[in-house]
Amino acid sequence: MVSSKLKELFTTKLSLAIFILYILLFVNQGLLVTASQNTDNSYDYNIVTTVLFTEILKLILSTCIYLKSHTVKSYGNEILKNKKLLLLYFVPALLYCVYNNLSFTNLSSFDPTTYYLLLQFRVVVTGILFQIIFGKHLTKAQWVSLIVLTVGCMLKQLKFNPDTETKESSKSTSLVLDIHTLFLLVQILCSCLAGVYNEYLLKEQGADVDIYMQNVFMYLDSIICNVFFLPFVGNFSNAFAFDSIKKIIHPKVLVVILNNACIGIVTSFFLKTLNSILKTFASALELILTAILSWIFFGIPIYLNTFLSICTVFFAIYLYSRNPVSNIPSTSQQDIRKKPLLAEEV
């Protein structure tokens, strides 16, 4: 019974591998960004410049992998042939641009475990958007699992020992109506819209386009969005000044950039072979790893509310696994079997 349910969730061994890798990379990103902060939770490096260089690296990696099995001529022809799809990718590119920049800001305001728990509020929003964009109605059981997951996130905000928790944590662990909460809500909304719409482009609009070429479209648009984003968050010229570039090439920042670039590529395969609903549950699974590793590396304690929250999240995942969403691409089953072979090059 368990085996058959797992096969419904993961149709191939590759899809399971992508699921696990996605979780590990995201957990690693939260820890790496936290480790790159100063003692006052600020950053020595320019956040927007870091995000921009990450997108450039993603574009380089996707282009190199595409050119391993295609010619430069076909690379150019694909861009010209799919100009409409290139323009459509500006929507998720802009949303991811805002999301990526806000992730640095929010990780300086919340500890990693709290940050990932609060991000789980996106699950219900994702479910609603999934129904609207794909025209698929979730079952009652699927909605129950999503609601239980949301409740699990809310449990994190219950203070069983407020005095102790306030003394132990230097970062915010409560959801109050301030600017940090607003930033987090904006990040959640961007995550939901970008994830579901990106899945739509991969499986519907661009179903017949090579996944690496779709990545190229995404990262080309992301670079443009980040360049336009720079003047709103800081001095444009300072972002490319020698001192800014010098700080970017520091080992701790380079690791953040490389890990984030890998996340971008793996996410595209996740949405292609799985779906955005399962993506929210993958994000929830990051919680226990983040909580344990944050305790080990940063001494961030695991309180009773965190423990109960994690248990509830796992119960929600169990409920969902009994009745998962199926949303395969609009291509034939034969095409689907061929596509994942490309992913093994990552």
N, C-alpha and C positions, 0 to 999 in steps of 0.2 A: 504493500500500500504506500509506504513512505517512498519507495523507489519510483513508483509510477508518478507520484506527485512531483518528485524532483525532476523527472523527465519532462513534465509539463512546464516546469519553471525553466529548466535548462535543456534545450533540445539537443545540444551537442556538448562534448567535453570542452570545446573551445569557448562556448558561451559561459560555462562555469568558471573557466580560467579567467576570462575577462571580468566576470563578477568579482572574483577574489582579488584580482590585481587592482581593480577600481577602488575597492575598499582600502587596501593597503596603501595605495598612493595618496588617497585623500587623508588618511590618518597621518601619514608621514608629512604631508603638507602643513597640517595644523601644528605639528610639533616643530617642524623646521622654521616656520614663520615666527612662532613663539620664541624659539631659541635665538633667532636673529635680532630680537628686540633688546633695547637697552634696559637698565634696571628700572627706569621710569616708564617702561612699556612703549617708548617711542622708537623710531627707526633712524639709523644713521644715513640710510640711502633713500633716494627718491622713489616712492611707491609707484607712481604712474610710469616712470622710466623703466622700472623693473617689469611691470606688466607689459609694456610695449616691447621690450627685448624678449620677453617670453613668447609673445605672438610671432615675432620675427623668427625665433628658433623653431616654433611649430611649423611655420611656413617652409623653412629650409628643410626640415625633416620630412614633411609630407611631399615636397617637391622631389627630394632625392629618392625616396621610396617609389614614387610614381615613375620616375625616369629609369629605374632599374629594369622595368618591363615595358617601357614605352619610349618613343622618340621625343626629341625636343619639339619637332614639328607637330606631333599629335597633342603635345602639351598646350601649345598655342592655339591649335584648332579647337580643342575642347573648351578653352576659355571663351573663344569667339562664338562657338556653337551654343554655349549655355549661358549667354549674357543675362537672360532673365533670371536664371537660378542664382547667378552671381549677385544680382541686385537683391533678390529675396533674402540672401544670407546676411544682408545688412541688419535685418531685424534681430536675429539671435546674436549677431556680432556686437551690436550696440548694447544689448542687455547683458551679455557676458562681460563686456568692457566695464560697465557699472558694477556688476557683481564682483569681478576680480579686484577692482580698486577698493570696494567696500570691505572685502574680506580682510585686508590688511588693517583697515581702520577698526573694524569690529573685533578682531583678534587682539587689538591693543586695549580694548574696553572690557572684554569678557575672557575668562580662562577657557582653554580649548574644549573641555568637557561641556561647560555651560553653553558655549558658542554652538557646538554641534547639536546639543539638545534643543536649543531654541530654534535652530534652523529647521527642525522637524515639523514646525508649524506649517511648512509648505506642502505637507502631504495632502491635506484636504483641498487646497487650492489646485494642486496638480491634478487631483481626481476630477475636479470640476472642468478644468481646461482640457483634460484628456477626452472627456465626454463631448465637449463642444467641438474640438478640432477634428477628432477622428469619428465622431458620430457613434461612439460605442457607449452603451449604458452599463455602468458597473452594477453588479448584483448587490443585494442587501448584505450578503456575507462580506463582500469586498469593501463596502462602505463601513461596515462594523469594524473591520480590521484597521481601516484608515482612521476612524474616530478613536479607537483604542490607542492607536499610535500617538495621536494628538494628545489624548489624556495623559499618556506616559510622559510626554514632554512637559505638560503642565505640572505634573508631580514634582518635577525638578525645582519648581519655584516655591514649593511649600517649605517653610523654615521650621524644622523640628527643634533646632537649637540655635536661634538667631544670634545670641551673644557670641557663641563659639565660632560660628561661621563668619561673622563680621570681622572677628579678630584674626582669623586664620587666612582670609583671602584678601589680597590687595586689589583684586579686580572685581568688577561688578558681577554678582551672581543672582541678581533679582531683576525682574522685568518691570521697570518703572517708566513712566511717561516722560522721557527726556530725549535729547538729540540722539543718543546711542541707540535707544529703542527704535526711533524713526529710521535710522540708518539700517538697522537689522531688518525692519519690516520691508524697506525698499529692496534690500538684498534678497529677501525671501521671494518677493514678487518677481524680481528679475530672474531668479533661479527657476521658478515655476514656468514663466512664459518662455524663457529661452530653451529650457529642456524639452517641453512639449512641442514647441514650434520647430526646434531642431530635428526632433524625431519625425515630424511631419515632412520636412524637406528630405530627409534621408530615405523615408519609406514611400512617400507619395510623389512629390514634385521631382525629386532627383533619384527615383528608384533605379533608373537605368544608367546613371552616371557613376563612374568609379568612385569608391569611397574616399580614396586619397585626393582625387580631384575636388570632391566636395569639401574636404578639409582645406585644400588650397583656397577655395572660394571663401570659406569661413575666416581663414587667417589673413587673407588679403583685406577683407572688409574690416576685420578686427584691428589691423594695423592702422587703417585710415581712421577708424573710430577713436582709437587711442591718441592719435596725433591731434585730432580735433578736441579731444578731452583735456589735453595738456594745459591750454591757456586758462581753463576754468579752475584748475587746482594748483596752479603755480606758474612761475615764469617759464615760458617756452624755451628761451635760450639757455636758462640754467639747467634744464633737464638734460641737455646735451653738452654741457660744459665738461671740462676735463675732470674736475673734482667729482661730478656726478657719475661719469663713466668709470672713474677709478673705484668708486664705492660699489658700483655694480659688479665689477670683476673680482670682488672679494670672495673667497671660497664659500663662506656661509650664504652669500646672496646667490652665487652661481648654482649652488645645490638647490635653492628654492626655485630658481628659474628652470633648471633642468627637470625637477620633479613636477612642476606645474605644466611644463610642455608635454611630459608623458601623460599627465592627467587629461589634457585636451584631446590627444590622439586616442587614448583608451576610451574616453567618453563617447566619441563618435562610433566606435565599434559596439559599445554597450547599447546605445540607442538603436543601432542598426540591427543587432542580433537579439536584443531583449526589448525593454520598453521603459518609458519614463516613470510608470507606476512602480516597477521593480527597482528603479533607480532610487526612489525615495526610501525604499526599505533597505537598500544597500547602504545609504547614508546613515540610516538608523543603526545598522550593524557596526558602523564606525565608532559608535559611542563607547562600547565596553573596552575596545582597544585603546581609544583615546583616553578614557578615564584611568585605566591601569598604567599606561605609559606616561601620562601626565603626572601621576602620583610617583612613579619611579624616577623620572628625569627632573621634574620641577617641584616635587614635594607638594603638589596640589591634592589635598585630602579628598577622600570619597565619603561623603556624608550619607545618612540614611535616605534622604530624599533622592539623591543620585542613584543609589542602589535600587530603590523602589521604581524609579523612573526607567532604569535599564531593564528591570524584570518585566515591566509592563510593555515596553517596546518589543522585547523578545516574544511576549505572548501575542502581540499584534502580528508579528512576523509569522508566528505559527498559524494563526487564523488565516492569514493571507495565503500561506503555502498550501492550504487545503482547497483553495479556490482561486488560483492565480489568473491574471489577465493575459490573454493571448492577443498579440498585435504584430503579426509577421508582416514583412514588406510586401508591396504590391507586385513584386516580381514572382516568377514561377519558383517552385520548390527546387528545381534544378539550379536556377540562378543563385538561390539562397545558399545552396551547398557549395557553390563555387566561390562566392564572395568571401566567406570566412578564411579561405586559404590565403588570401592576401594579408589578413590580419596576423598571421603567424610570423610575418616578417618584422612585426613591432618588437 
